[in-house]
């Protein structure tokens, strides 16, 4: 049975710098993070990707099995490697260094897509990174969007802008074209300002609604999330915590938000839940380890009530 949510993109092994200067190994990749975050909230979720038939790829297969993420649409290939990235921390926050050229995921094309699974899922989640890693990956995402839309599924898209992967002009063209096919737009404010040329959150929400999204959840960092639909909009406040590493906070928001949407929440209630999950995820180092499970998020929300 196809999971309710499918995430498509590139998983990457993570090495995250610690206060003593050493690097803590872990797992990352924005859409993989999203899938795990959704699974930890109790959602039915699977992943679509190619990874290397190597130690790092095996590590991801073990991780997804432990987290309850369906891997029937994951393929391990012999002739390409699993990507790697490093996270360093400084006065301006965290910075990423990638080693992904020629990775298995970047070689994935439209012909490699699991068509029947895409036709059957309720929500497909992709990101700007899913498309930025290669031309073939960009084409694969567009084809996946078409398949899901033709089957009356929903498409979720996080801009997740990485200018180390592509120039801003191409990023704008590709992400705007993809957003025009999405139902749930999940941009971050910093990304959206660069991609749209707008600075007012309401204007940015209007921009993505005009492209065709039925739901826009514009994340505003510690200030929370602006949630907008064609009929209603509201700012859902964030939760304050002692943050140490925001590496996958946005991915945690995406996964928690989509999980709650799949479970029947309206987008405003889903954003309140996802804000809490994202805040909790910043209290530890690494992308996956600090992601909260449903029980922790519910306890955190109850403290606010």
Phi, psi and omega in degrees: 000130182291135177299157177297324182239130170243133176249137183235132178163209184242121170277149180219137174291137186249140169237110189253123183294132179260167181304332180275002178094345177284165183247128180268120179287147179194197182238143180211201188102120194302315183283332172293316175304315180300316180299317181292318178300319179295317179298323180291344175266003177096009181280157172272113190218146176224171183234144178240116180190171164245138175226167180288151171275062186227180182301318180293319177297318177298324179298320177293319179300319177295317180299309182299322177297317179295326185271355180079024177267124182294132183244019181292343178251022174256134178239129173266129184244150185276336191256017178208157187258167172275138183290159181224147171216157178243143176244124174245157185235135180211196183297331181263017179100206183265148180230141185253141171234124189252145172228080189231358183302128179076013181294163180301319181294321182291341179270353181292135181234181183300325181292345182270357186289144175277086191302313185295322178295319179296323178293335188261342184285156177277321183223129170254129177246128177224178182212172174301323178296322178306329182262337186283340189288339176187163176296319180294324177294320177300315179296321180298319179296314179301319179293321177297319177300316181297315181299313182294316180296319179296334179266010179067024171276174179256147178244131175246138184222126173253124183300318175035064186289128175230098184288352171287344183262331179201157180287156186300325181296315178290321178301316179299312183299313184289312184291324177295319179295321178290317179300330179294345179253001186264158177258328182236111180262127184235061179278154168264153186300313181300315178299313185296324178299318180288324184281326184258341186077009180253155179240337180281124182304321180294322177294322177295317177300317178298322180300311183286328173297320180295330176290338176132354181294142175271337178225130170241125174241096183269110182281137187241027181067224182295344181279355177103219187217134170268116179253129183223139169233172178300338184258338190204153171211154181199151173266120180262115189294151178275173177248135182272132177218170173274093186277142175240337182200116182262022189311312184238028181298318179295321178293322177296318176303311182303310183297316180293319180298310182294324177300314181291325175297315179298332180273359174108000178293151169285164186296334181285318175292321179297322180291323177299316178295313183293325175301317180294317179297317181296319179299314180298327183291345181272001186269006176215169181271147177098167182280313191266314189307317184278356182300127183282156172266169187307316184297320180293320180294316180296322177295317179298317178294323181294330178295333181280332186293000000 
